[in-house]
Amino acid sequence: MADPSLYIYPSPLEGYHNLPPLLDEKAADGKSFVNPQTGVLSKAYEGFVDPISNGQRGGFDVHIYYFQANQEQSTFALALWERIRREFPELRIYRVWDKPVGPHPVAMFEVNLFTPAQFGAFIPWLVINRGPLSALVHPNTDDEERDHAQRATWMGEKLPLDLNMFKRMREAREKLDRFKMKQEEGLVEA
């Protein structure tokens, strides 16, 4: 679990200052509120919000997990993988791993989502069709550790990820950056 105190959170009302107060008027159902209409849909319908990738990498990864020693889950995972490939051919779908890989503690396969429309279609579909399997949904930003932890959403049982690999990758990048800086300053030879 990510420690929320490690991050800075901008105000959710950024860009919505100095507006008239919201009314307490209830909608026809008597429970929900009537919202002020602007005649313009949120830009979030057209593209993922910053800092989520809108590029070739895809905005969201969905990791669908199964216990590789459980024959029922293995069979279901392969059938689900095939169904996703057939029903959602526009999505990028990777191989089925039969063992843990990267930070993932059990076997899995990955699906990439590139648009809010794909997200809106695939995620509700997966909620209904994932069966006994768990799924991790995370955005792709420039902070992979945070994406897999604080920004992650789970369906089914949450599995512990090995986030140490992201720390090691960050430390290696920082070490390389320091070396390059010393190189530019002439303190080390190329």
JOGI-V46457 format. One record per pair of residues at least 6 apart in sequence whose C-alpha atoms are under 7 Angstrom apart, sorted by the first residue. I is the first residue (numbers start at 1). GAP is how many residues later the second one is. Records with the same first field share a line. If there is no record, write none. Layout:
# JOGI-V46457
I=GAP / GAP
This chain:
# JOGI-V46457
1=148
2=147 / 148
24=9
25=8 / 9
26=6 / 7 / 8
27=6 / 7
45=71
46=70
47=7 / 68 / 69
48=6 / 11 / 67 / 68
51=90
52=7 / 87 / 88 / 89
53=6 / 87 / 88
54=60
58=54 / 55 / 56 / 82
59=54 / 55 / 56 / 80 / 81
60=52 / 53 / 54 / 77 / 78 / 79 / 80
61=49 / 50 / 51 / 52 / 76 / 77 / 78
62=48 / 49 / 50 / 73 / 74 / 75 / 76
63=45 / 46 / 47 / 48 / 72 / 73 / 74
64=44 / 45 / 46 / 69 / 70 / 71 / 72
65=41 / 42 / 43 / 44 / 68 / 69 / 70
66=7 / 8 / 11 / 40 / 41 / 42 / 67
67=6 / 7 / 39 / 40
68=6 / 30 / 31 / 38 / 39
85=8
91=20 / 21 / 22
92=19 / 20
93=17 / 18 / 19
94=15 / 16 / 17
95=14
96=12 / 13
97=10 / 11 / 12
98=9 / 10
99=7 / 8
100=6 / 7
103=58 / 59 / 60 / 62
104=57 / 58
105=55 / 56
113=6
133=23
134=21 / 22 / 23
135=19 / 20 / 21
136=16 / 17 / 18 / 19
137=15 / 16 / 17
138=9 / 10 / 13 / 14 / 15
139=8
140=7
141=6
144=22
145=18 / 21
182=6
183=6 / 7
